[in-house]
């Protein structure tokens, strides 16, 4: 039985419907939902809304995790037009990130800003800490090649840290990567461990 049932989507909150990034996120989520996966996102605009709409276009399901800040004026916040099937409300930005990481069994990370960078960093760090029982990352777009190269050139990246992600550049590549990760999980009797967080 597949352990990968929910896919958390991360990406640029300011992406507009006319942007290629928005259209790509829509198409990826649409394909994922067609394959039976539930989409998880932050309940906001941009890539988050695109992924919900993509799932809904084929009668798929989307879950959102958000919070309502009183002191973060630049935060994109909740987009009421992102009509998720289930909305989970937490108290802080950090709790939202942790909830998004908790809900998904695999992550698809698109282009984005500093918020996406922080989500990628936490997902990658947790994958190393829980290596062998980790949640894999799918990095969408060839630009990730340069980013990972810069990390491996300038930082101390362990060999296993290269094994927890795959870089893809089309929607079918996302499905292929999930299938490959699922095969690895099945062969290793890999059981996702729920990270213990303390805030």
C-alpha positions in Angstrom: 0.0 0.0 0.0 1.3 3.4 -1.0 2.6 5.6 1.9 2.4 8.6 -0.4 -1.1 10.0 -0.4 -0.8 13.7 0.2 1.5 16.0 -1.7 2.5 19.4 -0.2 3.0 22.1 -2.7 5.4 25.1 -2.0 6.0 28.1 -4.3 5.7 31.7 -5.1 2.7 33.4 -3.4 2.7 36.3 -5.9 2.4 34.2 -9.1 -0.5 35.4 -11.3 -2.8 33.3 -13.4 -1.0 34.6 -16.6 2.4 33.5 -15.3 4.0 30.3 -16.5 4.7 29.3 -13.0 1.0 29.5 -12.0 0.0 27.5 -15.0 2.6 24.9 -14.3 1.6 24.5 -10.7 -2.1 24.1 -11.9 -1.1 21.4 -14.3 1.1 19.5 -11.8 -1.7 19.5 -9.2 -4.2 18.5 -11.8 -2.1 15.5 -12.8 -1.5 14.6 -9.2 -5.2 14.7 -8.4 -6.0 12.6 -11.4 -3.6 10.0 -10.0 -5.5 10.1 -6.7 -3.2 12.3 -4.6 -4.5 15.0 -2.2 -3.0 18.4 -2.6 -1.8 20.3 0.5 -0.9 24.0 0.4 -0.7 27.1 2.5 -4.2 28.3 1.7 -2.9 31.5 0.1 -2.6 33.0 -3.4 -0.2 32.3 -6.2 1.1 28.8 -6.5 -1.0 27.7 -3.6 -4.3 28.8 -5.2 -3.1 27.4 -8.6 -2.5 23.9 -7.0 -6.0 24.0 -5.4 -7.6 24.9 -8.7 -5.7 22.3 -10.5 -6.9 19.6 -8.1 -10.5 20.9 -8.2 -10.5 20.9 -12.0 -10.5 17.1 -11.9 -12.7 16.8 -8.7 -9.6 16.2 -6.6 -9.2 17.3 -2.9 -7.1 20.1 -1.5 -6.2 20.8 2.2 -4.9 24.2 3.3 -3.0 25.2 6.4 -2.9 28.9 7.3 -2.9 31.4 10.1 -4.2 34.9 10.6 -1.3 37.2 11.7 -1.7 40.5 13.4 1.8 41.7 13.2 3.3 40.5 9.8 2.2 43.1 7.3 4.1 41.6 4.3 2.7 38.1 4.8 0.4 37.1 1.9 -2.0 35.4 4.3 -5.2 33.5 3.5 -6.7 33.8 0.1 -10.5 33.3 0.5 -10.7 32.5 -3.2 -8.4 29.5 -2.6 -11.3 27.2 -1.9 -9.7 24.2 -0.2 -11.8 21.3 1.1 -10.4 21.4 4.5 -8.7 24.4 6.2 -6.4 24.0 9.2 -5.7 27.2 11.1 -2.7 27.5 13.4 -1.3 30.4 15.4 2.1 31.3 13.8 4.0 31.2 10.5 6.4 28.6 11.9 3.5 26.4 13.0 2.0 26.7 9.5 5.3 25.5 7.9 5.5 22.6 10.3 1.9 21.7 9.6 2.5 21.7 5.8 5.5 19.5 6.3 3.6 17.2 8.6 0.6 16.8 6.3 2.4 15.8 3.1 4.3 12.6 2.6 6.2 14.2 -0.3 6.9 17.8 -1.3 6.9 19.5 -4.7 8.8 22.8 -4.5 8.5 25.4 -7.2 10.2 28.6 -7.7 9.5 31.1 -5.0 10.8 33.8 -2.6 12.3 33.7 0.8 9.3 31.9 2.3 9.8 29.0 -0.3 13.5 29.0 0.5 12.8 28.6 4.2 10.3 25.8 3.5 12.8 24.0 1.2 15.6 24.4 3.8 13.5 22.9 6.6 12.2 20.1 4.4 15.7 19.2 3.2 17.1 19.4 6.8 14.4 17.1 8.1 15.0 14.7 5.3 18.6 14.4 6.3 17.8 14.1 10.0 15.3 11.3 9.4 17.2 9.8 6.4 15.8 6.3 5.7 12.5 7.3 7.1 12.4 10.8 5.5 9.8 12.5 3.3 11.3 13.1 -0.2 11.5 16.4 -2.1 10.7 17.0 -5.7 12.4 20.2 -6.9 10.5 21.6 -10.0 12.6 23.4 -12.6 16.0 23.2 -14.1 17.1 26.3 -12.1 17.4 23.9 -9.1 20.5 22.4 -10.8 22.4 25.6 -10.3 21.1 26.0 -6.7 22.1 22.5 -5.7 25.5 22.9 -7.4 26.1 26.1 -5.4 25.3 24.3 -2.2 27.5 21.4 -3.0 30.4 23.7 -4.0 30.1 26.1 -1.0 28.6 24.1 1.8 29.2 20.8 3.5 26.6 18.5 1.8 26.7 14.9 2.9 26.2 12.1 0.3 22.8 11.1 1.6 21.5 14.6 1.3 21.6 14.3 -2.5 19.5 11.1 -2.3 16.4 12.7 -0.7 15.4 14.8 -3.7 14.9 14.7 -7.5 14.9 17.6 -9.9 12.2 17.5 -12.6 11.1 19.9 -15.3 7.6 18.7 -16.4 4.4 17.4 -14.8 5.0 13.8 -15.9 8.4 14.0 -14.2 6.7 14.7 -10.9 4.6 11.5 -11.2 7.7 9.5 -12.3 9.7 10.8 -9.3 6.9 9.9 -6.9 6.8 6.4 -8.4 10.5 6.1 -8.0 10.5 7.3 -4.4 7.6 4.9 -3.6 9.6 2.0 -5.0 12.5 2.9 -2.8 10.2 3.2 0.2 8.6 -0.2 -0.5 12.0 -2.0 -0.9 13.5 -0.5 2.2 10.4 -1.0 4.4 10.7 2.7 4.8 8.1 4.1 7.3 7.8 7.9 7.5 8.6 9.0 11.0 6.7 12.0 12.3 9.2 14.6 13.4 8.9 15.7 17.0 8.6 19.5 17.0 8.8 21.7 20.0 7.7 25.4 19.6 
